[in-house]
Amino acid sequence: MKQTTKKRFPEMIERHPNADIPIKGLMSKLIQADDQQFVFMEFEEDIEVAEHSHNAQWGVVLEGEMELSIEGVSRTLGKGDTYYIEKDSVHSAKIKKGYKDLTLFDQKDRYKTK
């Protein structure tokens, strides 16, 4: 019987380059569009993302849980939930190990590839 290993994402996503995001325990794949970037992310440990802001961001939770605070209002997101962060809105997050999402950044150069 052939042994299978669990992949983070399907091959069609895995073949994209890693995004250069300086967060320990984060595995990511970057898909570059003309004026935007899609990033598939998976977190291998609990992390906290400090308050920051940038261009607009939209995401959908694929697995796991995240507490997202936008302009001081917090909510817990789980599988199937979506979120939208307007341009220049101050936000932070507490992300649980095993969390996966797909995020669209309304910025063509938010991240570089590794």
C-alpha positions in Angstrom: 0.0 0.0 0.0 1.3 3.4 -1.0 2.0 5.8 1.9 0.7 9.3 1.5 1.9 12.4 3.2 -0.4 15.3 4.1 0.3 18.3 2.0 -0.4 21.8 3.2 -2.4 22.6 0.0 -3.1 20.9 -3.3 -0.3 20.7 -5.8 -1.7 23.5 -7.9 -1.1 25.9 -5.0 2.1 24.2 -3.7 3.9 24.9 -7.0 3.7 28.7 -6.3 6.6 30.4 -4.6 6.8 30.9 -0.9 6.0 34.5 0.3 8.7 36.2 2.3 6.7 36.9 5.4 8.9 37.2 8.6 6.7 35.2 11.0 8.1 32.1 12.7 6.1 29.0 11.9 4.2 30.5 9.0 4.2 28.6 5.7 2.8 30.6 2.7 2.3 30.5 -1.0 2.2 33.7 -3.1 0.1 34.1 -6.2 0.9 37.3 -8.0 -1.8 39.2 -9.9 -1.3 42.5 -11.8 -2.3 44.8 -8.9 -3.0 42.4 -6.1 -1.5 39.4 -4.3 -3.2 36.2 -3.1 -1.5 34.4 -0.2 -2.3 31.0 1.1 -1.1 30.8 4.7 -0.8 28.0 7.3 0.5 28.5 10.8 2.4 25.8 12.6 2.3 27.5 16.0 0.3 30.1 17.9 1.3 33.6 17.0 0.3 37.2 17.7 0.5 39.8 14.9 1.0 43.3 16.4 -1.1 46.3 15.4 -0.4 47.6 11.9 -2.1 48.9 8.8 -1.7 48.7 5.0 -3.8 48.6 1.9 -7.2 46.7 2.0 -7.2 43.0 2.8 -9.9 40.3 2.4 -9.6 36.8 3.6 -11.4 33.5 4.1 -10.6 31.0 6.9 -9.9 27.5 5.5 -9.2 25.8 8.8 -8.6 26.7 12.5 -9.3 29.8 14.5 -8.1 33.4 14.7 -9.1 36.4 16.8 -9.0 39.5 14.6 -9.2 43.0 16.0 -10.0 45.8 13.6 -10.0 49.4 14.9 -10.3 48.0 18.4 -13.3 45.7 17.7 -12.4 42.0 18.1 -14.1 38.9 16.7 -13.2 35.2 16.6 -13.2 33.7 13.1 -13.4 30.0 12.2 -13.6 27.8 9.1 -15.7 29.4 6.4 -15.7 32.9 7.9 -14.6 35.8 5.9 -13.2 39.2 6.9 -12.4 42.5 5.2 -10.0 45.2 6.5 -10.3 48.6 4.8 -7.2 50.4 3.7 -5.3 52.1 6.6 -7.4 50.4 9.3 -5.3 49.5 12.3 -5.6 45.7 13.0 -4.0 42.9 14.9 -4.5 39.1 15.3 -4.1 36.2 17.6 -3.7 33.1 15.4 -4.0 29.5 16.6 -1.7 26.7 15.5 -3.2 24.9 12.5 -4.9 28.0 11.1 -5.1 28.2 7.3 -6.5 31.0 5.1 -6.5 32.6 1.7 -5.9 36.3 1.9 -6.2 38.9 -0.9 -4.1 42.0 -0.5 -5.1 45.0 -2.6 -1.4 45.8 -3.2 0.8 44.4 -6.0 4.0 44.4 -3.9 2.9 43.6 -0.3 5.3 40.6 -0.2 8.2 39.4 -2.2 9.0 35.7 -2.9 11.6 33.7 -1.0 
